[in-house]
Structure formats: structure tokens, C-alpha cells
């Protein structure tokens, strides 16, 4: 830590959280047996990039901002009371950002001073924007993590106007990177899926429809899961399963035939059949799917069919 990093006051004051803002890190693995999922950032790739841009450990806590709208003030003062400087970074869903009314870059370290006000507009694509502050946010951890879990209620509360979050001391040097450009989230999301473990509960025609259809994310979606709208998938069996363990990325199909894609705050068990599980590498992308966005699934190792697969073809084929 350099002398410039020595602070008596390091805080982030929330002036307005926007539609939804939460504290997130990389989650709390190992507590499923107590009914608590891992939680953490829905788009881990974006959070870790934001942390790297300001010299934080990748698992440092930052803010996950849904649909933009955040306004926050930085409080950075040295022990003698004089104003100090720091850095922040914005990644994920690209949105208009200003510091004291001046445009601020995304995917880049942004220098800030004591009293500076950050304001975000609505994302032009995607859903969740991530804010990292040099030093990381340091509210008290719960079960080893500072992540807010909407389902279990574990971790910090949803942010409200007037909340103040402590910021830690920097642990390493700045990375010396001016910009780390990334592609914006797409207009249509394509996710790779491992078929099963309960694909045998569905008619062959429904398996074809699952991979051939253009699904839509409904407005009844959140960090727990994305409810999809599309063709009703028909089961080949009657009855229900006993409760089974669930994972992030599981595509569970309730009796109405409309799949639910579980995200980071998913329940740890479920009783509906899971037709497939999204590939782990595509889960950060799934965390950026906004309501109304089109989604297509493709079997792992096979190209996306532009139309429905030929009759009698069971993926992959």
C-alpha cells in the first residue's frame, strides 16, 4: 500500500440504488446442506474483471446493479482530513456513466476523489452492471461471504438510499491497464446445454422443441431464476419426482411445460424434472439476460440449428 492509499475514511454512500443494487462477491460455496446456495455475482466474469482493473483480488466484493440507475458518492479522506483519490471500474452491461456530470469510461479504471458522485443510466444491452472500488467493499461477511442472497436472505440487505458501505484498504498495485474492452451482451442469447439428467421424462418431440425453439425470458425473472416462455414441453411420464439437489444452470420444467433456468440464488432442491443444465462457461452470459430477450439452447458439442432439427433426430445428431 502506497502513502496515497492511506485513508482515515473510505466509504461508498448510496444516494439512489436504482431498481435493484446488491453487494456481491464470488459467493459462499459449501453451505447447500443448510439450504443456502452459493449466490454471488450473476456474471462472475464481469465482477472479476472490474476487480482486476482497480487492483483488487478477484473475489473482492463490489456492487451488482440491475437496470442501472445507481447514484453514489465516494468518501475518501486521509488521516489528516485532506481529500484523497481512488479508483473505480464499471463492467458488465454497458450503461451511460458520469462522475460529477462528466462521462466516465466502462471497462477501464476511473480515477475519483473525495466527494465525487457516480451516476449510471440504463444499460443499452444486458441487465447487470458491476462496480468495483479500489480496496473492495467490506460490509460484515455472513458464512464467509459478503454476497446478498435474495432467496435465503443471507448477506447484506438490499441497498437503499442513505446506506453507507465501508471500503477496504488496497492490497496490491494498480494493474497499469487503461482499458479492457469486451463485447457487449448480445441481442439473442445462445447457451450450451448438457442434456439431462431427467431428459427421459420428456417426449422425443419436446426434446426437439427444446433445442429448436426460440425462447423468451419473461418479466417473472430475478437472481433466483429466469422463467421462459415458449412451446409447452410435454412429459412422457406422469407423477412427480422426489426432491433432488439443484445446481446453478439447471433447467427445471414444471407441469406447465415452461422451463425455469436457475441462476445464482437458486433453491438447493427441487421436485420437477431437469431437462438439461447450462454449460458452466455460459453461466455468466446467462446472468446478463434481460426480460424479453430471445434465448436459444444448443447441445454441448453441436452447432445451433437455425430451424428445428429433422424428425427423429435426438440431440446431439
Helices and strands as residue ranges (DSSP letters): G 3-5, E 9-16, E 20-24, G 32-34, H 44-53, E 62-66, E 71-77, E 85-92, E 95-99, E 102-103, E 109-113, E 117-123, E 128-133, E 164-166, E 188-195, G 199-201, H 204-212, E 215-217, E 225-229, E 244-245, E 250-253, E 259-262, E 269-270, E 274-278, G 280-282, H 283-286, E 294-299
